[in-house]
Amino acid sequence: MHMHHEHHAHDTTSTPVEELVALMKYMVGHNAEHTHELEHLALDIKDAGNEDVYKEVMEAVENYHKGNEILAEALSKLA
């Protein structure tokens, strides 16, 4: 089971943009972790003999990767 841990450092010296950049960095990394977990889940599904569901989950994984690439690009522009 994956647990969400909230880490919100409220540094009074950081600007709103710095806080947004920090949150975006966290989200990109967090999304990558979930994508990795889904890949493992897909392999377990395949090993259980359900190739069709495996393919569907892997399609979702590909979309997660693409979405995370877009977020990373947005982060680079924000930073």
CORGI-V687844 format. One record per residue. N is the residue number from 0. PSI is psi in degrees with one decimal (999 if undefined). Layout:
N,PSI ; N,PSI
//
This chain:
0,140.4 ; 1,129.1 ; 2,140.0 ; 3,127.7 ; 4,120.6 ; 5,124.3 ; 6,100.6 ; 7,99.0 ; 8,123.0 ; 9,85.6 ; 10,118.6 ; 11,-9.9 ; 12,-7.6 ; 13,149.8 ; 14,163.8 ; 15,-37.8 ; 16,-40.8 ; 17,-38.0 ; 18,-39.8 ; 19,-41.4 ; 20,-44.2 ; 21,-42.2 ; 22,-41.7 ; 23,-41.6 ; 24,-44.1 ; 25,-46.7 ; 26,-41.1 ; 27,-45.9 ; 28,-42.2 ; 29,-43.1 ; 30,-39.3 ; 31,-39.7 ; 32,-46.3 ; 33,-38.8 ; 34,-42.8 ; 35,-42.1 ; 36,-40.4 ; 37,-35.8 ; 38,-43.2 ; 39,-40.8 ; 40,-43.2 ; 41,-42.6 ; 42,-38.7 ; 43,-39.6 ; 44,-42.4 ; 45,-44.8 ; 46,-27.7 ; 47,-4.6 ; 48,13.5 ; 49,82.2 ; 50,-38.5 ; 51,-45.7 ; 52,-37.6 ; 53,-48.0 ; 54,-39.9 ; 55,-44.0 ; 56,-40.0 ; 57,-31.9 ; 58,-41.9 ; 59,-40.5 ; 60,-44.1 ; 61,-40.2 ; 62,-37.7 ; 63,-44.6 ; 64,-45.7 ; 65,-45.5 ; 66,-40.3 ; 67,-33.6 ; 68,-39.9 ; 69,-43.3 ; 70,-39.8 ; 71,-38.5 ; 72,-43.7 ; 73,-40.4 ; 74,-42.8 ; 75,-31.6 ; 76,-33.4 ; 77,-39.0 ; 78,999
//
